[in-house]
C-alpha cells in the first residue's frame, strides 16, 4: 500500500482499557436513520504523561538498562498493570518496555462531545491520491481487542488493505483525544478539550496543533457531517465528526483520506 495510508492515518492524525465512554447517540449524518450504540476504548490501562517531566523508556525496570526512547510532551502510554521497582510495564512498539511510575497519571473519560471512533462500527476509507497507481485505493479500520500473532498488541484499530495492514490506538479522555501508531509505542494529543479555536498545543510529531474550525460541514459518500472539528498539525488538517471520529484528512489542501462508508 502506498505510504498515504500510513502517513495520513498515522497523523490523526496528522493526524481508550474498564470504564468506557458509553451512550446512545445518533450519528450526525444524512445517511443515518437510527440510533447506534456509541462506545470508545476503555481507559483502564491508559496513562497520561505528567506535564513537564522527562520521560525515558527503558528496556528493563532499571535506570541502568538500555534507553529505548524518549516520550514527548502531551503524550500517553498503555500500561499492562504490572509494576516493579518503581517502574510500570508498558506496551511499546509491538513488545514491552518500562517507564517510571511516578511519571504517569490516570485520566478520566470525556463526558462531552465524542470525537473518537465508535468501536462498534467498521470504517471504510478512500485514499484519493492512490488513484491510478499500483497501490490500494481503500482500506478498512476495525476495532480489535487482541492480536494473536503479537500478544503485546491489544485494544487497537486494525487497518487493512490487502495485503497490507497496520494498527493504531485512540483514547478519548477529559483532556482530549489521544491517537498513536502502534509502531511508535505512545500516543499524542490530537485534539485538545474543551474544543476551542483559541487554543494551541504541541501535538503529533512535536508540531504546533490548533483547532481552526468547529462548525465545518463535510460531505462524503458516507453522509453529510455537521459541526465537524478541523485540526491543523503542520501542513495537515484532520476532520473529526461528533460521535463518528476521523472522517477526512487533507495535506497541502489535497484530500489524502476520506470516509466513504
N, C-alpha and C positions, 0 to 999 in steps of 0.2 A: 504494500500500500504506500502511496506517495506520502511524504512527510507532512502533508497538510492535515491528515487525521491526527497524527501525534502532536504536531505543534498547536493546532487550533484547539484541540480538546485539552491539551496539557496546560494551556493558558487559562483556562477558565476564569477561569481560564483566561488564559491570555486575555487565561483566561489568562454516623454520627452514631456503644455497642451497648442498659436495661431500660431506662425510661426513654421513650422516643416521642417525638412530636407526632401527635395523632389527633386527627379531626376529620369531620365530614365537611367537605367543601366542594364547591362547583368550580371546575376549571374555567378560566376566563377566555373562552374560545367559542367562536361561532359554530365550531364543529361539535361542541359538547352539548348534549341534551339531557344528561342525567348526572346525578351526584356520584362521585367516586370516593373511595377511602384514601385519604392522604396520609402518608407516613414517611418520615425521613429516618436516616440511620440513627440508631441509638447512640447516646453519648457516654455510655457506661465506661468505655475504655479510652475515650478521647481526653487528652490533656493539653491545655494551652501552656505555652512557654511564658514564664513570668516576665513582665516588661523589664528591659534594661539589663538582662543577665546574659553573660557569655556562655552559651550552652554548647558543650562539646559532646559529640557522640563517640563512645568508646567501644572497643571490641569485647571487653570484659568488664565486670564490675570493679574496676580499679583505675585510679588516676595514672598508674604506670603502664596500663595497657595501650594498645595502638589507638591513636586518634583517627577515627574514620571520617569525620565530617564536622562542620560547624553549622548549627541551625540558626538562621537569620531571625530578625525581629518579626513580630506578628505571625508567628508560626504555631503549629500544633503537632503532636505526635500521638501515636496509638500505642498504649501500653498493653502488656499481657496480664497484668495483675500480680506479677512476681517481682519481689524486691530483694536486694542483697547488699549489705554493707553501705547503705545509703544511696544505692543505685536502683533505678527502675528498668526492667527489661522492656524494650520496645520492639515493635515490628518495623524492620528497616531494610529497604531495598531487597525484598523477597527473602529476607532472613531475619536475624535478630541482632540487637545491639543494646547498649546501655547509656543512660543519661542520669545525671544526679537528680534524685527525687526532689530535692529542695528547689530545683529549678522549675518544677511543674506545678500546675494548679488545676483543680477540677473546674468544670464550667456548667452552666445551666442552659436549658433549652430555650430556643427562640419562641416566644409566645405571641409575637406579632405576625405580620405577613410573611409567608413562607416563600423562599426563592430557591430552595434546594429541589432536586428532582424527587419525584414520588417513587419510592422503592416498589410500589405495587404496579408500576407501569413499565413497559418496554419502549424505548425511544429509538426512532429511526431518523438518521441524519443524512443530509446530502453534502458532498464536497464539490461545489461547482467548479473549482479550479482544476479538478482532475478530469474534467470532460475532454474527451479526445485523446487522453493519454492511455498508457497501458496499466494504469493503477485503478484500484477500485473507486467507484464514484460514491458509494454509500456505505454506511456502517450502522450497526445496532449497538445500543447501550442497554444492558440488562443488569439489574442488581443481583449480586451473588453473595451468599453468606460464607461459602467455603470453596476452596480450590484444591482438589485432591492431589494435584501434581506438586503444589508448594504449600505445605501446612501453615507457613507463616502468613500467608495472604488470606485475609478474611474480611467480610463485610465491605465489598467494593463494587464498583461499576465495571462490568466486563465489556470491553469494547471489541466488537468482532466485525471483520470484513474479510471473509475467506480469501486466502488462507491466513491472513494476518490477525493479530489480536494484541490488545494492550489493556491496561487497567488503571483506574483512578478511584479516589475516595472523596466523599463530601460529608461535612459535619455542620449542621445548622445550629449555631449557638446564640446566646444572648448578645455576645459581642459582634457576631457576624457569621457569614458563610465561609467556611474553610474548604479549600479544594487542593488536591495534590495528586500528582502522578505517583503510582506505586514505586517507580524506579527511583524517585527522589528520596523517599523514606520519611518525608514530613509534608505537612500541608500549609498553604499560605492563605492569608486573609484576602479572599477575592472580592468580598462585598462587606462593607462595614455597616453595622446598625447603630443607631437608627439611620435609615437611608436619608441622606441629605446632600444636596449639591454644594453645600458649603464646606463639606469635609473632604480631606485628602489624607492618604496614609501610604505607608510602604507596603506594597502588595507583592504578587508573584514576581520572581526574578529580581527582587530588590527595586523594582520600578515604582515611581510615584503613581498612585492609583487614585482615581477620582470618579464620583458619580457625576455624569454630565446631564442626565435627564431622568425623571421619574415617571414621565407621562407619555412614553412612546407608544405608538400603535404599530404592531408588526404583523404583516400578513404572510403566511406561508400556506402550503397545501395542507398543513396540519390544523389550520384555522386562523382566526383573527384574534390576536392577543393584545389586550389593552393594559394601560398602566405598567408597561414594561420598563424596567430599570436598565439603563445603559451605563456601563462602567468602562472607563478608559484606562488601559495599562500599557504604557509605552505607545506603540503605534497600533495597538489592538483595542477594539471595542467589543465587549461581550454584552449580550442582551439576556436578561433574566425576567421571565414572566411569573407573576404571582401564582403560587400553587402549581407550578409546572416546572420551573427551573430553566436551565440554559436552552434557548431556542435559536440563537443566532450569534455568529462571531464575524467581525469584519477586521481586515488588516489593510491599512492604507486605503480605506474606503471601499475595498473589494470584499464581497461576501466569500468567506472561506468555509463556512459551516452554517447550515440551517436545518431546523427540524422540519421533516416532511410527513411524519406520521407519529 
